[in-house]
């Protein structure tokens, strides 16, 4: 293998792959990336056996071939290269020779491992969905409500499924829920329309972080099988396609539809200024801050519940700490129903308000049940927050 490439292009490719590069693995081969040069196309693959990514870029090739080198060392060379520099790499099929890397007047020799030992992920064969720019990011935004509790591993991700003529993403941690529907994309007709009977795919939390960092708002193709998902992302002109593959969570997502309260079951709703509401939450939460103690065992975990009072076109937020501290703030709203008082974990309210991503949001409160949230302009998204006892 022999090629040269602009350092900036290689740096950009590694920046894209950075979320899945293995810093310290259980075996040296997964700390390496596979370099596969064919013609003038160089494919760089990283794989930790659970998540894998491959990106292509155009190089000036002299001799095709394959080699594996340590990912972080090659990334470090590209990251520290001078502006406008070229990087050349020469590697033979014999790992004992290593790889020679040149960048300007710098010379490096990197250890290599046999390319045949690198775990190349198999392609995912199954249902393929074509997503338009921004649609993948919108589906991934349901992760605001995903769980990280290992005992309920089937909640550790976003549940992607078909519901009639919509492709839906749902996530819940038992305290809050996010439901994001999109029009069924091309290829979605092949998906099973049975979310409550096992028809769907749970994309794990780690993959959600990776894709959010790597995909952005780009168009992509999702390939789904019973055990894995592959995302092919169309990159810019400087880089070829990016392919990301991950295992799915092996479990049954719960029957979530019954958790979403119907609008008709509420006495009323209010439109609140989202930024103003979040700011009021954070100001009132000051009264809940933990009091430091020299004795770690005596230190108490701070309270997290905030009371919301709806009465006479006013929403009043109230917080009370453990040692007599309290805070309150009022907001003008249109509330004509009977006075209502409810309590929520303020962190959950803040997270959902941020996820709604709307200048104003519609809020359906309940005295003793879950609250429902939607953007001011209806787009099918629904968020639910469970109450706390005050």
N, C-alpha and C positions, 0 to 999 in steps of 0.2 A: 504494500500500500504506500502510495506517495501522492501527496496533494498539498496545495497551498490555498489559504483562504484569508479574507480580510479579518483582522482581529475583532473589529466591531461586529461583524456578522456572527462570528463564533461566540462572542460575548452575549449577543442578543439571544442566540439559540439556547445557551446555558441559563440565561436569566428566565427564559420561558420554562425550561425543564426544572428549574431550581426547586419547586415544591416537592418534586418526587425524587430528587437526587439523594442517594443513601450516604450519610456521613459516616456511620459506623454500623456495619452489618454483622450478622452472625457468621458470614463467610466472606472472604475477600472478593469473590467474583461479583457479588451484588453491590460492592462499593465502586465497581468499575462501570463504565459505559461501553456499549458496543458501538464501534465505528464501522460502518458498512459502506464502502465506496464502490459505486457502480456507475460507469460513465463519468459524468460531471456532477452526480448527485451523491451527497454524503448524508446518510441517515445515522442519527445518534439516538441510541435507545438506553433507557434506564429502567431497571426492574428490581423491586424488592420482594417479588413473588406474590404480593397482594395488590400492588399498584404498579403499572408500567406506563411509560410514555415514550413516544418516538417522534422526532422532528427531522425534517429534511431541509437541507440548504444546498445551494449551488456553490461548487468550488472549482478551482483550476486543477484538474486531475492529470496525473502522469501515469499512474498504475493503480488499477482497482485492487481491492482486497478487503480483508476484515481484521480487526484487532480490538482488544479491550485495554483501556487504560483507566487509571484512577480518576473518577469523575471530578473530585474537588481539586486535584492538582492541575488537570487540564483547564478547569474553570478558572483557577487562580491565575494561570498564565494568560488567559484571554482577558481577565478582569484588569490585570496590571499592565497590559501591553500599551505602548505609547499610541497616541492618536495617529491614525493613518497607517499603522503597522500591518505587516503581513505575517501570518503564522504558517509555517510549513511543518509537515509531519511525515516521517518515514518510519514504517514498521514492516518487519518481515513476518512470515508465518511461524517462525521459531520464537517462542516467548523468551528464550535465553538472550536474544539480541535486544530485547526491549524496544522502546520507541524513541526516536530522536526528534526533538521539537526545536525549531528555531524561530526566533522572533526578534528581528533587527539584529543586534549584536549579542543577544542572549542565546545561550544554548542550554538545553535540558535533555536529560535522559530519564524516561519514565519506564517503570516496570510494566510488563504486560502479562496477561494470562491467556490461555488458549481460547480463541473465539468460539470453538465448538462447545466449551463448557458454559457459555453464557446462557441463562434461561430466557430464550426468546418466547414471548407470550404468543399463544396461538390466536388466530383471528376469531372474533365472535361471529357466529353464524346464527341468525334468527331474524326477528322483526327489525326493520329499519325505519326510522322516523326522520324526516327532513325538517329541521327547525330553522326558522328565520332569525336574522340578527336580533338579539335581545331576548328571545324566547327562553333559551336555556338559563340565562341569568334570572329571569322571572320565576322559573320553576325552582331554581336553587334557593331563591329567597325564602322559601318555606322552611329552610333550615333554622330560622330564628326560634322555632318551637321544637326542634329535635332534642332527644334525650341523650345523656352521656352516662346513664346508669347501666352498669354492666349486667345487672340481674334481669333487666328487661331489654335485652340486646335487640329485640325486634323493633324497638323504638329509636335505635341509634342510627337514624338516617331519615331520608325523605322517601315516602311511598309514592312511586310513580305508577299511575294506572289510568285506565280508560273508564269514563262514565258517560255513556251515551255518545254524543257527538263532541265530547271534550276530552282533552288530555289533562289530567289533574295531578297536582303534587300536594301531598298532605304530610304534615309532621306534627307530633305531639309528644310532650314529656309528662303528661298527666296533669300539668298545671296550666298550660296554655296550648293552643292549637292554631295552626295556619293551614288554610285551604286555598290553593291557587289553581284556577282552571284556565285553560287556553283552548281555542278552537282545535279540533283534532287535526294534526298535521298529516301530510302525505305519508302513507304507510300505516297510519294508526288504525285503519279499518281491520287490520289483522290482529290487533290486540284483543284479548278476552275482556268482555264487558261484564266483569263480575268481581268488583273490588272487595266485597264482603265474603267471597268464597275462595279467596286465594289468587285471584287474577290481578297481578301487579308485580312490581319490582321495587325492592328497598335498596336505595343507593346509600352506602355508608357515609358517616360523617367525614372521615378523612378524605374521601373522594369529593365531597361537597366543597371542602376547603381547597383542594387541588384545582378543581374545575373553576371555582370562583376566581382563583388567582391566574389561571392559565387561559381561560376561554374568553373572559370579558363579555362583550356584547356581540360576539361574532356568530355568524351562521355556522351550523354544524349538522352532522348526521349521527343519530344515536342508533346503535345496533344492540339489540337486547336478546339475551338467551336466558335459560332458566337459572344460570349461575353467575353470569358476568354481563357487564355492559361495556361497550366500546364507543368512544366519542371521537369522531373525526372532525377536526376544526380547521376551517379555512383561514390561513394566516395571511400576512401581507405579501408584497411582491418580493421582499428580500428573503423570505423563508417559505419553504414548502408546507404541506399540510402537517398538522400536529395530530397525532393519534394517542388517545389516552384510554387505558383499559383497567378495569378494577373488578374484583369479585363483589357480588351482591350479598347483602345480609340474608342468611338462610333462616327465615322465620315467617310467621303469619302476622301481618299487620292487623291490629284490632278493628272491630266494627266501629268506625269513627263517626258515621253519619248521625248516630243517636246523641252524640256529644254536642253537636251544633244546635243551639236553641233556635226555634222558629221566631221570626219577628213578631208574629201575632201573639206570642206568649208574654210579651212585655207590656207594661203600662204606658211606656212612652220612650222617646229617644231624644238625644241632643246632638247638635253639631258643635264640636269644640275646635278651637284653633290648636292645631297639633303642636306647634312650637311653644305656644303659650302654656299648654297643658304639661308638656315635658319639663319646661322650666319650673313650673309650680311644683311638680313632683319632686324635683331635685332640691328646691329650696326647703320644702317641708321635710324632706328626708334628713336634713341637718339635725333635727331633734332626735333622730333615731341612731345617730353615730355612737359607736362603742366607746365606753369610757376606759382609758388605759389603766392597767393595774400592774404593780410590780409582781404580783402573784398571778402567774398565767392561769392557774386553776380557778382563781377568783374572778377573772375577767369574763364578762358575759358577751355572748354573741348579740350584736345589735338587732333590735327589732326591725322588721321590714314591712310591716303592714301600715297602710294609710287608709283612713276613712274618707269616703266620698258622700257628701250630703247634697241631695237635690231638693230644692224648695224655692218657690216664688221667683223663678227665673234666675236663680243663683246656684252655682256649683261651688261648694265649700270643701276644700281639702283640709284634713286634720291629721296630725301625727303626734303621738305621745311617747316619750322615752321612758326608760326604767327609773329615772331618778328625778321625776317631776318636770323634765323639759317637755315643751310642747310647741307646736307651730301650726299655723293655719293660714290659708289664703283663699280668696274668693274670686270666682270668674263669672262673668255675665253669660248666661245661656238662656235658651228658650225652653223652659220646662213648665208645662201647665198641668201635669198630673199631680197626684198626691205626693206629699213629702216622702222621700225615700233615703235610706241610709245603707251603705254597703261598704265592704272592706276588701282590699286587694294587696298583694305583694307589689310594692311600688316598682321593683325592678322588672317584673313581668309587664306591668302597664307601660313602662318606658320602652321596653324592647318591642312591644307590639306597636306602639305609637310610631316608633322609628321605622318599623317594617311597613306600615301602612303607606308611608311615603306620599302623603297628600297634604296640601296646605291646611285642609280641615278634614276631620274624620267624624263619622257617625258612630254614636255610642249608645247602645241599648243596655242600661243597667238593670240589675235585679237585686231585691233585698236579700235573697237567700240562695241564689243560683248563679250560674255562669253569666258573664257579660259578653255581648257580641259587638264587634268592631268592624267597620267597613270604610273604605275611602269615600269621600264626599261624592265623587262621580262613580257610580256603580260600574264595576268591571268584573264582577263575579267573585272577587277575593273576599274571604271571610276569616276573621280572627276571633278566637275565643279565649277568655281568661277566667279561670276558676276563682271563686271568692275565698277569703280567709275569715275566720271568726275574730271579731273584734273584742 
